[in-house]
């Protein structure tokens, strides 16, 4: 099976929530192939970066607004922003399959009622190379929790573009694979909602060297194998 076919097969299985039996094996093969490319100085096909929420992300663009993403979570990772920036939305809709580990997911909405406690601020997120920055656009906002669930392996979690949510790592490690889709109705700029109030905040998403990315992918590939 070709590299591109593996990407398309994983995307289709997660997006349509069907044919999930082979996803774990396909993801292991995908990570090992990408790790080999990086360790051999071949041209990598994934964009790899540290995420400010504390996980490591790999993204493969598939065209037509589609992408496949792997999120590798570990409590040993040390690059997360300070607590309080977890609530955010996306400029794409997504379906996320939790392959291993446990995550707590919450969904929120802006509370516009007069009695709402306006303790939050809204920021817009902008990207410049490997750096992301957040700009304060609104203060005195209330939030309401609409859903609060703890996801276990095999769970598929889906959200539309523009929906505020947060994810918290419960287990020591976790791995999710996401099928994302952006279209003409998607928001242009993602948002973060926080109790912090700063005019601007920046985060360096630069990945480690290819050799370290390869080691990380190989490690999580083995993690999936061992927990099968």
N, C-alpha and C positions, 0 to 999 in steps of 0.2 A: 504494500500500500504506500503511495507517495505521501510526502510530507503535506502537500496541499490538500490531498484527499482526507487525511486524518483531521486537519483543521476543520474542513467542511463537515465531516461526519460528526465531530464533537459539537460543533455549533448547532447543527440541525437537531441532534438528539436533545440538547438542553433547551433550545428555543421551543421545540414542539412537545417537550416533556414525554418523549417516546423513545424506544430503542435505547434505554439507559444501561442495559446489561453490560455493554462493551465499553462504556465511557471511561471507567477506571483504567482499564488496560490501554485504551487509546491515549489517555492523558499521561500515563507512565511512559509510553513510547514517545509521545510528543516532547516531554521534558528531557528524556535521555537523548533524543536526536538534537534538540537545541543545545544541550550541554556539550555534546560531542562537537557541534559546529563551533562553539565558543572556545573549547579547549584546544581545537586544531586550527584556530585562527581563520576558520571559514567565515563567510559572510552570514551573520545572524539575521534571522527574519523577524524576531520579536523585539519590541521596544521594552526594555527592562528598567525599572526605576524603584527607588524607595518611595513609599507613600506616606504622607504626613500622619495618617491614621495608624501607622505602625506596622503595616504589612508590606510585603514585597510583591510587586505587580509585574506581570509580563503581558504584553498586548500584541496580537496579530491582527492587522487590518485585512479584511476579506473583501472589501469593495461594497458599493451600494449602501453605505452607511452602517455596514455590519463589522463587528469585531469580536474576536474571541479573547478572553482575558483569564489569566490564572492569578489568584491571590493566595500567596503563601503567608500564613500567620504563625507567629511564634512569640511567646512571652520573653524569649531570649533576645529578640530584636530590640535595639536601643535608640532608634532614630525617630520615634513618634514625637509630634509636637506636644507641648504641655497639655494636660487634660482640659477639656472644655470646648474643643473644636470638633466634636464628633458628629454633630447634626448637620446634614448636608443633603443636597439633591444632585441630579445628574442631567446632562443635556441629551441623554438617550434613555430608552426603556431597556430593561434587562430581565433575564431569567438567570438565577444563580443556583447551581447545584452544589450542595455541601457534600464533598466526597469523604472527608474525614474530619473529626473534631466536633466542637460545639461552639455555636455563636448565639448571642442574644441580639435579636433585631427588634427595633422599635420604629414605628411610623408616627409622624407628627403632622399637625396642620397649624397654620397661623390662627390664633384666637383673636378675633376682632371684636368680641363682646366688651361692653363698657366695664365689666367687672374683672377682665383679664389682668393679671399681673404683668406689667410691661418690663420684665427683667432681662429680656434678650435683645440682641442687635443682629441685623442682617448684613452680611458681607457678600460681595461679588468676587468671584475667583477669576484671575487672569494668568496666562501662561507666557513665559518668555524663555525659550530654550528649556533648560533643565530646572528652571526656577518657577514656582507658582507664588502668586501674591494675592492677598485678600484686601479689598477696599471696603470700608464701612459705608453703607448706603442708607441705613435706617436704624433708629434706636427706639426703645420703649415698646418692644413687641412682646405679645403673649404667645405661649405655645400650649397645645393640647396633645396629649398622647392618644393616638387612635388605635394602636395595636402594639402588643408587647409579647413576643414569642421567643422561646429558646429552640433553636434549630439543631437537629441531630443528623448524622450521616444518612444520605439518601433523600434529604429534603430539598425541594426546589422552591425558591423564594423569588417572587416576581414583583417588579414595581414599574410604573410608568415614569416617563421623564417628568422632572419638576416636582416629584413627591419627596418631601423631607423625611429622612430616616437616619438611623445610626446603627452601627454594628459593633458589638463588644465580644472579644475573645473570652470564652469561658474555660475551655480546655487549655492544656499547655501548648498545643499546636493545632492548626486546622488548615484545610486546603479547599478552596472553592473555585469552580470554573464557571465563567459568566459568558452568556451569549447576549451581546448588546446590539441595539438598533437605533440609529438616529434617523429622523425624517424631517420633512419641511415644517411640521408642527412642533418640533422640539424646541425648548428654550435655547437662547443663544449663549447665555453665560450661566455657569453653575453658581449655586449659593451655599454659604455656610451660615448657620445660626448659632450664636454663642452668647453666654452671659458675660464674656470678656468684652471690653470696650477699648479698642485701639483704632487709630485712624488707618493703619495699614500693617499687614503681617506678611512675611515672606518665608518660603521653605525651599531648600535645595533638594530636588528629587534625583540628583545625579546617581546613576547606578555604580556599584563597585566595578572593578576591572572584570573583563570577560572570564578570567579564570575563577574568580570568586562567584560570579553568577553561575558558571558551570557547576561548581561545587554545591551551591545551594539547590539548584535544580536536581542534581543527582541525589542529594540527601533527601529531598522531599519525594522524589520518585521511589526511593527505597522505603521511605515511610509509608507510602501507599501500598507498596508490595507487602510489607510486613504486617499491615493491618487488614489485609484482604480477608 
